[in-house]
Amino acid sequence: MNKKDLAELKKHFLPADDLMVIRRVYTTFIDSEKTRRCESVRTFAEIPDEEMSVLYTTFAKVLKGTLGKGLIEYEFPNEMYEEDQSQNLLWQMLEKGLDDEEQMEKFVSHVSDKMVYTLPYALFVAQCTYTVFEKNKFGEKNKYDSRDFHFLLGAVCPVESRVDGLIYDEEENNIIRKTHFDRVVADAPTDGFLFPTFTGRGPDVNHVMYFTKKPKDPNVSIIEEVLGCHFTLSAEEEKETFRAILDKAVGEELNLNVIASVNEKISDYAKTFASEPEPPVVSDIFMRDVLMDSGVSQEKAEAAQKLYQENTEGNYFIASNLTDTKTTLSSNGVTVSISGDATDKVMTREIDGKRFLMIALDDPEVRVNGYEMKIT
């Protein structure tokens, strides 16, 4: 599933769009003891407008995010299509519908048993249909040639208990302490899934899209235990692994100029191919060439290339996951942040045996904690 396919689904996932229909919605509340407190399956058209609007907002957020960061596509291992395994459970639920009690019992029990979650939560599952019209080579829609894409959207939303606080009591005309529990279901899901993926404008039942609100801290239990897929590194872990590779392989040649240059070249590469359907990745050869272009010796660059190959096994990191919008230098309580286009103003120097970080000032006027001062 690429950016173009994802954008098409997002574009039509609107209440007023005739091509996208939510047919049924399953909801349940699962407490901290993994006990299901309530369950319902409703035809979406029968849900009151106010609640329908909130549900639309919740499911739409599962489709938001950037591919490779908040949205990660996973392939099911072959064994997951066996009976009562994750892919089979999703497929059976898609085929039989959300009103099949036996199938829903299997799936929801699977989720509640396998998922690790720190709070009580609400689980929402939507049964959706998107009418896909064929297009000619000019991208024009053929209104006489269409097919239906049936899919499931799942959303996991935290439930917070609110007890403390003051409320205005109209009967007593007074401000008093609240004495009852409010269990508020957030409309911003922390996790979710899309099955099957919408690939080449059609279903791919061998893949599932996982959504996380926290790309730096995905819920691995959902990926591995609930969906049955092999977890890959998060965006933040890709960046940390990339840094570790350069630290180990490049070593003493990894100076300020090299770091800034590598960041700039990978950023430019990511921006150049940002409109491509698939997010651009940094291959081992590209990494080696970037290092050499940035002043690293061929020996060190090739060592980094080899280490990168070993760590990724061909599953190269996404370029945009490896870059920073600013350069930050920290040492002994001193931190300096530099925007990407100003790194050439920073230099390192050794004077009388002491090492200095020097910043070239085009203007003697500088601000310190919001105060204006002049370097004389």
ZAMI-693489 format. One line per field, with one value per residue (C-alpha): residue number from 1; residue in one letter; chain; x, y, z. Coordinates in steps of 0.2 Angstrom, whole numbers, plus 5000, padded with zeros to 4 digits. Example, Ala and Ser with C-alpha at 12.3 -4.5 7.8 and 13.67 -1.06 7.14 Angstrom:
BEGIN
lumti 1	2 .
gukol A	S .
rolum A	A .
px 5062	5068 .
py 4978	4995 .
pz 5039	5036 .
//
This chain:
BEGIN
lumti 1	2	3	4	5	6	7	8	9	10	11	12	13	14	15	16	17	18	19	20	21	22	23	24	25	26	27	28	29	30	31	32	33	34	35	36	37	38	39	40	41	42	43	44	45	46	47	48	49	50	51	52	53	54	55	56	57	58	59	60	61	62	63	64	65	66	67	68	69	70	71	72	73	74	75	76	77	78	79	80	81	82	83	84	85	86	87	88	89	90	91	92	93	94	95	96	97	98	99	100	101	102	103	104	105	106	107	108	109	110	111	112	113	114	115	116	117	118	119	120	121	122	123	124	125	126	127	128	129	130	131	132	133	134	135	136	137	138	139	140	141	142	143	144	145	146	147	148	149	150	151	152	153	154	155	156	157	158	159	160	161	162	163	164	165	166	167	168	169	170	171	172	173	174	175	176	177	178	179	180	181	182	183	184	185	186	187	188	189	190	191	192	193	194	195	196	197	198	199	200	201	202	203	204	205	206	207	208	209	210	211	212	213	214	215	216	217	218	219	220	221	222	223	224	225	226	227	228	229	230	231	232	233	234	235	236	237	238	239	240	241	242	243	244	245	246	247	248	249	250	251	252	253	254	255	256	257	258	259	260	261	262	263	264	265	266	267	268	269	270	271	272	273	274	275	276	277	278	279	280	281	282	283	284	285	286	287	288	289	290	291	292	293	294	295	296	297	298	299	300	301	302	303	304	305	306	307	308	309	310	311	312	313	314	315	316	317	318	319	320	321	322	323	324	325	326	327	328	329	330	331	332	333	334	335	336	337	338	339	340	341	342	343	344	345	346	347	348	349	350	351	352	353	354	355	356	357	358	359	360	361	362	363	364	365	366	367	368	369	370	371	372	373	374	375	376 .
gukol M	N	K	K	D	L	A	E	L	K	K	H	F	L	P	A	D	D	L	M	V	I	R	R	V	Y	T	T	F	I	D	S	E	K	T	R	R	C	E	S	V	R	T	F	A	E	I	P	D	E	E	M	S	V	L	Y	T	T	F	A	K	V	L	K	G	T	L	G	K	G	L	I	E	Y	E	F	P	N	E	M	Y	E	E	D	Q	S	Q	N	L	L	W	Q	M	L	E	K	G	L	D	D	E	E	Q	M	E	K	F	V	S	H	V	S	D	K	M	V	Y	T	L	P	Y	A	L	F	V	A	Q	C	T	Y	T	V	F	E	K	N	K	F	G	E	K	N	K	Y	D	S	R	D	F	H	F	L	L	G	A	V	C	P	V	E	S	R	V	D	G	L	I	Y	D	E	E	E	N	N	I	I	R	K	T	H	F	D	R	V	V	A	D	A	P	T	D	G	F	L	F	P	T	F	T	G	R	G	P	D	V	N	H	V	M	Y	F	T	K	K	P	K	D	P	N	V	S	I	I	E	E	V	L	G	C	H	F	T	L	S	A	E	E	E	K	E	T	F	R	A	I	L	D	K	A	V	G	E	E	L	N	L	N	V	I	A	S	V	N	E	K	I	S	D	Y	A	K	T	F	A	S	E	P	E	P	P	V	V	S	D	I	F	M	R	D	V	L	M	D	S	G	V	S	Q	E	K	A	E	A	A	Q	K	L	Y	Q	E	N	T	E	G	N	Y	F	I	A	S	N	L	T	D	T	K	T	T	L	S	S	N	G	V	T	V	S	I	S	G	D	A	T	D	K	V	M	T	R	E	I	D	G	K	R	F	L	M	I	A	L	D	D	P	E	V	R	V	N	G	Y	E	M	K	I	T .
rolum A	A	A	A	A	A	A	A	A	A	A	A	A	A	A	A	A	A	A	A	A	A	A	A	A	A	A	A	A	A	A	A	A	A	A	A	A	A	A	A	A	A	A	A	A	A	A	A	A	A	A	A	A	A	A	A	A	A	A	A	A	A	A	A	A	A	A	A	A	A	A	A	A	A	A	A	A	A	A	A	A	A	A	A	A	A	A	A	A	A	A	A	A	A	A	A	A	A	A	A	A	A	A	A	A	A	A	A	A	A	A	A	A	A	A	A	A	A	A	A	A	A	A	A	A	A	A	A	A	A	A	A	A	A	A	A	A	A	A	A	A	A	A	A	A	A	A	A	A	A	A	A	A	A	A	A	A	A	A	A	A	A	A	A	A	A	A	A	A	A	A	A	A	A	A	A	A	A	A	A	A	A	A	A	A	A	A	A	A	A	A	A	A	A	A	A	A	A	A	A	A	A	A	A	A	A	A	A	A	A	A	A	A	A	A	A	A	A	A	A	A	A	A	A	A	A	A	A	A	A	A	A	A	A	A	A	A	A	A	A	A	A	A	A	A	A	A	A	A	A	A	A	A	A	A	A	A	A	A	A	A	A	A	A	A	A	A	A	A	A	A	A	A	A	A	A	A	A	A	A	A	A	A	A	A	A	A	A	A	A	A	A	A	A	A	A	A	A	A	A	A	A	A	A	A	A	A	A	A	A	A	A	A	A	A	A	A	A	A	A	A	A	A	A	A	A	A	A	A	A	A	A	A	A	A	A	A	A	A	A	A	A	A	A	A	A	A	A	A	A	A	A	A	A	A	A	A	A	A	A	A	A	A	A	A	A	A	A	A	A	A	A	A	A	A	A .
px 5000	5008	5005	4993	4982	4981	4977	4963	4955	4958	4950	4934	4932	4920	4902	4895	4905	4893	4907	4912	4900	4902	4889	4891	4900	4905	4909	4914	4922	4936	4941	4958	4954	4951	4933	4921	4908	4896	4895	4885	4884	4874	4870	4879	4864	4854	4866	4862	4870	4880	4888	4890	4901	4912	4914	4918	4932	4939	4940	4947	4961	4966	4970	4980	4999	5014	5018	5033	5030	5012	5006	5016	5011	5015	5014	5006	5017	5011	5005	4993	4980	4978	4961	4960	4976	4975	4974	4961	4951	4951	4946	4932	4926	4927	4917	4904	4901	4901	4884	4891	4892	4903	4916	4916	4918	4933	4941	4937	4943	4959	4962	4958	4969	4984	4985	4995	4986	4989	4971	4954	4949	4936	4937	4929	4928	4920	4914	4916	4914	4922	4916	4931	4929	4941	4951	4958	4976	4971	4965	4947	4934	4923	4906	4901	4915	4917	4920	4918	4932	4927	4938	4938	4944	4949	4952	4958	4954	4959	4945	4949	4940	4937	4932	4940	4934	4920	4904	4889	4873	4858	4846	4856	4863	4880	4897	4900	4912	4908	4903	4901	4913	4914	4922	4927	4931	4944	4940	4959	4964	4981	4981	4972	4972	4966	4962	4965	4977	4971	4985	4985	4967	4962	4962	4978	4973	4991	4995	4988	4991	4995	4991	5000	4997	5015	5027	5042	5033	5021	5012	5022	5009	4996	5008	5015	5002	4986	4990	5003	5016	5035	5038	5050	5060	5050	5055	5064	5073	5078	5086	5095	5101	5108	5117	5125	5131	5139	5147	5154	5160	5165	5172	5185	5180	5163	5165	5153	5154	5152	5136	5128	5133	5125	5109	5108	5110	5098	5085	5087	5085	5069	5062	5066	5057	5043	5030	5034	5021	5033	5043	5061	5073	5092	5101	5118	5126	5118	5124	5142	5141	5134	5147	5161	5154	5153	5172	5173	5187	5182	5188	5176	5162	5163	5164	5148	5140	5144	5137	5121	5118	5120	5108	5095	5096	5090	5075	5082	5077	5066	5075	5064	5066	5085	5085	5084	5077	5090	5108	5110	5127	5128	5143	5144	5128	5129	5117	5117	5103	5106	5093	5097	5102	5114	5126	5140	5141	5147	5165	5177	5194	5209	5217	5232	5228	5210	5195	5182	5165	5164	5149	5151	5139	5134	5125	5132	5114	5110	5096	5099	5083	5073	5085	5094	5113	5127	5143	5157 .
py 5000	5016	5035	5036	5022	5029	5046	5039	5031	5046	5058	5048	5044	5057	5056	5065	5054	5042	5031	5027	5018	5012	4998	4991	4996	4985	4993	4986	4992	4981	4985	4983	4965	4961	4959	4965	4976	4979	4975	4980	4979	4992	4997	5013	5022	5020	5028	5045	5059	5066	5049	5045	5061	5055	5038	5045	5056	5041	5029	5043	5046	5028	5032	5048	5048	5045	5029	5021	5031	5032	5019	5004	4990	4972	4955	4941	4925	4910	4901	4916	4910	4894	4892	4904	4913	4932	4933	4920	4928	4945	4936	4927	4943	4952	4938	4934	4952	4960	4952	4935	4932	4917	4925	4941	4932	4923	4940	4950	4937	4936	4954	4956	4940	4945	4964	4973	4989	5000	5007	5001	5004	5004	4993	4999	4989	4996	4986	4997	4997	5009	5009	5009	5016	5011	5025	5027	5032	5050	5047	5049	5039	5026	5027	5011	5001	4999	4986	4986	4986	4979	4982	4983	4997	4994	5008	5006	5021	5023	5026	5038	5038	5056	5058	5073	5091	5103	5105	5117	5109	5118	5111	5118	5133	5129	5123	5106	5092	5079	5062	5051	5043	5048	5036	5046	5037	5047	5050	5049	5031	5026	5011	5004	4993	4992	4975	4971	4984	4994	4990	4995	5000	4983	4972	4963	4951	4946	4962	4973	4991	4995	5013	5020	5038	5036	5031	5032	5020	5008	4994	4979	4967	4972	4970	4953	4945	4952	4954	4940	4950	4952	4969	4980	4995	5011	5027	5032	5015	5017	5034	5027	5012	5022	5034	5019	5012	5028	5030	5012	5012	5030	5033	5048	5054	5058	5077	5091	5094	5076	5075	5091	5085	5068	5075	5088	5075	5063	5077	5083	5065	5063	5079	5076	5059	5064	5063	5045	5032	5023	5032	5034	5022	5024	5009	5003	5010	5027	5027	5024	5037	5050	5047	5048	5064	5071	5068	5051	5040	5025	5013	5020	5022	5004	4998	5008	5000	4983	4986	4994	4978	4967	4977	4979	4963	4972	4981	4998	5012	5026	5042	5054	5043	5047	5066	5080	5097	5105	5101	5100	5100	5096	5095	5097	5107	5117	5114	5123	5121	5125	5126	5116	5130	5138	5123	5132	5146	5133	5128	5118	5125	5121	5137	5136	5117	5120	5115	5128	5128	5144	5152	5165	5180	5190	5202	5207	5208	5192	5187	5178	5171	5184	5199	5208	5210	5215	5206	5219 .
pz 5000	4995	4998	4983	4988	5006	5000	4990	5005	5016	5003	5003	5021	5024	5031	5015	5002	4993	4988	5006	5017	5035	5036	5054	5070	5084	5101	5118	5134	5142	5159	5168	5172	5153	5156	5143	5151	5136	5118	5103	5085	5076	5058	5056	5048	5064	5076	5082	5072	5087	5091	5072	5070	5085	5077	5060	5068	5078	5063	5052	5064	5061	5043	5047	5049	5038	5030	5039	5055	5062	5049	5046	5034	5040	5030	5039	5041	5032	5048	5052	5040	5050	5059	5074	5070	5067	5048	5048	5062	5052	5036	5043	5052	5035	5026	5039	5045	5062	5067	5067	5086	5086	5075	5085	5101	5094	5088	5103	5115	5105	5106	5125	5129	5119	5120	5133	5138	5154	5155	5152	5134	5121	5105	5090	5073	5058	5043	5028	5009	4996	4978	4967	4950	4936	4928	4911	4907	4909	4927	4922	4931	4921	4929	4921	4928	4947	4961	4980	4992	5008	5023	5042	5053	5071	5084	5102	5113	5131	5144	5158	5175	5181	5199	5207	5203	5206	5197	5197	5204	5196	5209	5224	5214	5221	5217	5224	5223	5210	5218	5204	5191	5173	5161	5146	5130	5120	5102	5098	5096	5102	5090	5076	5060	5042	5035	5021	5014	4999	4987	4969	4972	4977	4993	4999	5012	5015	5023	5037	5041	5059	5066	5081	5089	5096	5082	5094	5106	5096	5106	5101	5109	5095	5081	5087	5098	5091	5072	5073	5063	5065	5073	5064	5070	5074	5066	5081	5083	5064	5068	5084	5075	5060	5073	5081	5064	5060	5078	5077	5059	5055	5073	5074	5056	5062	5065	5065	5046	5042	5053	5046	5028	5030	5037	5023	5009	5016	5019	5001	4995	5005	4999	4981	4981	4993	4980	4975	4979	4991	5004	4998	5008	5011	5002	5008	4992	4994	5012	5007	4994	5005	5018	5005	4998	5016	5018	5026	5019	5008	5021	5034	5022	5016	5034	5038	5022	5028	5045	5038	5027	5042	5053	5040	5030	5015	5024	5022	5033	5027	5023	5032	5048	5048	5048	5060	5056	5067	5073	5092	5101	5119	5131	5150	5153	5137	5123	5106	5093	5075	5061	5046	5035	5048	5051	5040	5054	5067	5068	5080	5083	5094	5102	5114	5117	5121	5110	5106	5097	5087	5080	5066	5068	5053	5065	5082	5089	5098	5110	5126	5135	5125	5130	5116	5118	5107	5105	5105 .
//
